[in-house]
Amino acid sequence: MTKLTAAPVSAAVTAPAINVPLFDLKRQQQRLHARIGERLDRVLGHCQFVFGPEVEELERELEKYCGARHAVGVSSGRDALIMALMALGVGPGDAVFVPAFTFSATAGSVAATGASPVFVDVDEASFNMSAADLERAIGEVAARGELAPKVVMPVDLYGQAADYAAIGEVAARHSLVVVADSAQSFGGSVGNRKVGTMAQISATSFYPTKPLGGYGDGGAVFSDDDRLAAEVRLIRTHGRQGSGDEALRLGMTARLDTMQAAVLLVKLEEFEKDLAARRRIARIYDAELKGVVQTPRLAEGIESAWALYTLRVENRDAVRQRLADAGVGTGLFYPLPLHKHAAFAPFVRGDEKLPVSEQLAKDVLSLPIFADLEDNEIAHVIAEVKQAV
Ligand SMILES: Cc1ncc(COP(=O)(O)O)c(C=O)c1O
């Protein structure tokens, strides 16, 4: 019988010197604890847990921040997208063009309305929707004649706004409405235009790890269009107007709750400082890693909200394992393009050519980037990435 021998244990030698998590929500929470506590205490005092005064206060602050005429607080980013589409009257038989390389909620929101997501490839440099491939996809849908092209929904991946100028031009030529999936990019801008004002209607997410994240689910819809904003306000509360009983249209239970608004009001006060800290980290990564790996490429005039700092690397999975061994947390956003998800099989014909999305799904790797990251942690990440590649 073979004698089992214990593997040599030398934790002191093999354990990484420091562990850098991909996200650490605790640090910011500790920094803002007293102020958030005060805000939450006020909510406990008035007990208006739904449509409390904090919701309206936040909506006005969000409007001021991004310059949109209307901000409507809602229950999540996905619900924000669904309600934007519902307000536009999108439904069965309609085609909504989405990038193939994004989070599943982008296409999931489309399917939830009964409309069909149509997948469009992304650009090699920005990883955002390719205007040229959008043109191709619209042409194909029109030629088949089964769906009515209605909406294009670009995504601002990792915090960088999509190319709304080029996509808007294609959309206008084909009479499509642009709905921005800005779930990852609130706080970002193009020139002097902030995210929230890039499209006829925009949606963002306040999921905890987003640039402006709450302590649970939340989101917002932005628009300059009074009618669309009023429609979203109706939809988020069962299609009812104020305290009226009658459902004026089909709606949802999709309000931003008062507790989340209270947390977000404090976080919004800190937002510019936190964004500046993320931008500084991105600049350091850029300077140190350019030439070592493919670092993010931002189009002219763009300020990213840096939801994620994402590299493109060969042998991604091996690099990721080496970083994990060295105590560096990383993330894969996203390892599967949408046309390969089981849920979207009904919308896939099988002859899709989305080569950039398919390659990116194999190559991308996101590094830690959050405001409270320490300089020694940034240095550790950089040193270990250099080693790992
Ligand atoms: C691109 C994109 N769209 C939509 C969503 C959905 O947002 P939420 O998680 O708030 O529903 C997310 C969030 O993860 C996202 O990253």
The ligand as an SDF file (V2000), in Angstrom:
LIG
                    3D

 16 16  0  0  0  0  0  0  0  0999 V2000
  -24.3600   46.8020  -19.4000 C   0  0  0  0  0  0  0  0  0  0  0  0
  -25.3640   46.5230  -18.3260 C   0  0  0  0  0  0  0  0  0  0  0  0
  -26.6730   46.6180  -18.6160 N   0  0  0  0  0  0  0  0  0  0  0  0
  -27.6200   46.4160  -17.6870 C   0  0  0  0  0  0  0  0  0  0  0  0
  -27.2890   46.0930  -16.3880 C   0  0  0  0  0  0  0  0  0  0  0  0
  -28.3870   45.8120  -15.4170 C   0  0  0  0  0  0  0  0  0  0  0  0
  -28.3060   46.5800  -14.2640 O   0  0  0  0  0  0  0  0  0  0  0  0
  -28.9150   46.0080  -12.8970 P   0  0  0  0  0  0  0  0  0  0  0  0
  -27.9790   44.9770  -12.3930 O   0  0  0  0  0  0  0  0  0  0  0  0
  -28.9950   47.2050  -12.0170 O   0  0  0  0  0  0  0  0  0  0  0  0
  -30.2640   45.4610  -13.2380 O   0  0  0  0  0  0  0  0  0  0  0  0
  -25.9420   45.9820  -16.0400 C   0  0  0  0  0  0  0  0  0  0  0  0
  -25.5750   45.6680  -14.6510 C   0  0  0  0  0  0  0  0  0  0  0  0
  -24.9040   44.8810  -14.2150 O   0  0  0  0  0  0  0  0  0  0  0  0
  -24.9470   46.1880  -17.0230 C   0  0  0  0  0  0  0  0  0  0  0  0
  -23.6450   46.0810  -16.7390 O   0  0  0  0  0  0  0  0  0  0  0  0
  1  2  1  0
  2  3  1  0
  2 15  2  0
  3  4  2  0
  4  5  1  0
  5  6  1  0
  5 12  2  0
  6  7  1  0
  7  8  1  0
  8  9  2  0
  8 10  1  0
  8 11  1  0
 12 13  1  0
 12 15  1  0
 13 14  2  0
 15 16  1  0
M  END
$$$$
